[in-house]
Amino acid sequence: MSNCVFCKIIDGEIPSYTIYEDEYVKAFLDISQATPGHTLVVPKKHVANIYEYDEDLAEKVFARIPKIARAIKKSAPDIVGMNIVNNNGELAYQSVFHSHFHLIPRYSKDDGFSMHFQDNSEKYNEDALEQIKENIAKSMEE
């Protein structure tokens, strides 16, 4: 795509701090550096979000994430964890509409990055959970 910032990075039109690249993915430092080492893993094939992946692309992209994550962890002895985040759609905080995975090294509870999951378990009884499960199961593609 001619106006996609990640496609331009992949094509070398925009410089990046690339840490890994092969024929399927490019991994480079996120310019925001939520924490030191914050890296984006981007498929070279332009797909807007996770919903556009086929099995082949998913296999190629996902297979490389652990290797990149291990290299990031090994690069700094004070990394004690890592968040791997994939946002899909504007409401889910996707700001560049070329699929990408954030690998965010974690150093401590005070490293400036946080996520919050609200506990809504009291709102869902067994019947409600069963209905949600059934709706999803019926929607599964073969």
C-alpha positions in Angstrom: 0.0 0.0 0.0 1.4 3.3 -1.1 0.5 5.3 2.0 1.2 2.6 4.7 4.0 3.6 7.0 4.9 0.0 7.8 5.0 -0.9 4.1 7.4 2.1 3.6 9.6 0.8 6.4 9.6 -2.7 4.9 10.5 -1.2 1.5 13.3 0.9 3.0 11.7 4.2 2.2 11.6 5.1 5.9 14.5 4.2 8.1 14.1 1.9 11.0 16.1 0.2 13.8 15.7 -3.3 12.4 16.6 -6.1 14.7 15.4 -9.0 12.6 14.3 -9.5 9.0 13.7 -12.4 6.7 11.4 -13.0 3.7 8.2 -13.0 5.8 8.6 -10.5 8.6 10.5 -7.4 9.7 11.1 -6.6 13.4 12.1 -3.2 14.4 12.2 -0.9 17.4 8.9 1.0 18.1 9.8 4.6 18.0 7.8 5.2 21.2 9.8 2.7 23.3 7.1 2.1 25.9 10.0 0.3 27.7 13.5 -0.1 26.4 13.6 -2.8 23.6 9.9 -2.3 22.6 9.8 -4.0 19.2 7.2 -4.4 16.5 7.0 -7.6 14.5 5.3 -6.9 11.1 4.5 -9.3 8.3 5.9 -8.1 5.0 2.6 -8.9 3.3 0.2 -6.1 3.9 -2.7 -7.2 6.0 -4.7 -4.7 8.0 -5.4 -6.9 11.0 -5.5 -10.5 12.4 -8.8 -11.1 10.6 -7.0 -11.0 7.3 -4.4 -13.7 8.1 -4.6 -17.1 6.4 -3.1 -20.1 8.0 0.1 -19.9 6.0 0.8 -16.2 6.9 -0.1 -16.9 10.6 2.3 -19.8 10.7 5.1 -17.8 9.2 4.6 -14.7 11.4 3.8 -16.5 14.7 6.7 -18.9 14.4 9.2 -16.1 14.4 7.8 -14.2 17.5 9.4 -16.5 20.1 12.9 -16.2 18.5 12.6 -12.4 18.5 11.3 -12.4 22.0 14.2 -14.5 23.3 16.7 -12.2 21.7 15.1 -9.2 23.3 15.1 -10.9 26.7 18.7 -12.0 26.3 19.7 -8.4 25.4 19.2 -7.0 28.9 19.6 -9.0 32.1 17.0 -6.9 33.9 14.2 -7.9 31.6 11.9 -10.1 33.8 8.9 -10.5 31.5 7.3 -9.5 28.3 3.9 -8.4 27.0 3.0 -9.5 23.5 0.2 -7.3 22.2 -1.8 -7.3 19.0 -4.4 -4.6 18.6 -7.1 -5.0 15.9 -9.3 -2.0 15.1 -9.3 1.6 16.2 -11.4 0.8 19.4 -8.7 -1.8 20.3 -6.0 1.0 20.0 -4.7 0.0 16.5 -3.2 3.2 15.1 -1.4 1.7 12.1 -3.6 -0.4 9.9 -0.9 -2.9 8.9 -1.0 -5.8 11.3 1.8 -5.8 13.9 2.7 -7.3 17.2 4.2 -5.3 20.0 6.9 -7.1 22.1 7.2 -5.0 25.2 9.9 -6.0 27.6 9.0 -5.7 31.3 11.6 -4.6 33.9 9.4 -4.0 37.0 6.0 -3.0 38.1 7.2 0.6 37.8 8.6 0.5 34.3 5.9 2.8 32.8 3.8 0.1 31.1 0.5 -1.3 32.3 -2.6 -3.2 31.2 -5.8 -3.5 33.0 -8.3 -6.3 32.8 -11.6 -5.6 34.6 -13.1 -8.6 36.5 -16.7 -8.9 35.2 -17.2 -12.5 36.4 -20.1 -11.5 38.6 -22.1 -10.4 35.5 -22.0 -13.9 33.9 -23.7 -17.0 35.1 -23.2 -20.5 33.7 -26.0 -20.0 31.2 -24.6 -16.7 29.8 -21.1 -18.2 29.5 -22.5 -21.3 27.7 -24.4 -19.1 25.2 -21.3 -17.0 24.5 -19.3 -20.3 23.9 -22.0 -21.7 21.6 -22.1 -18.5 19.5 -18.4 -18.5 19.0 -18.3 -22.3 18.3 -21.0 -21.9 15.6 -18.9 -19.1 14.0 -15.7 -21.2 13.8 -14.4 -21.6 10.2 -13.2 -25.0 9.1 
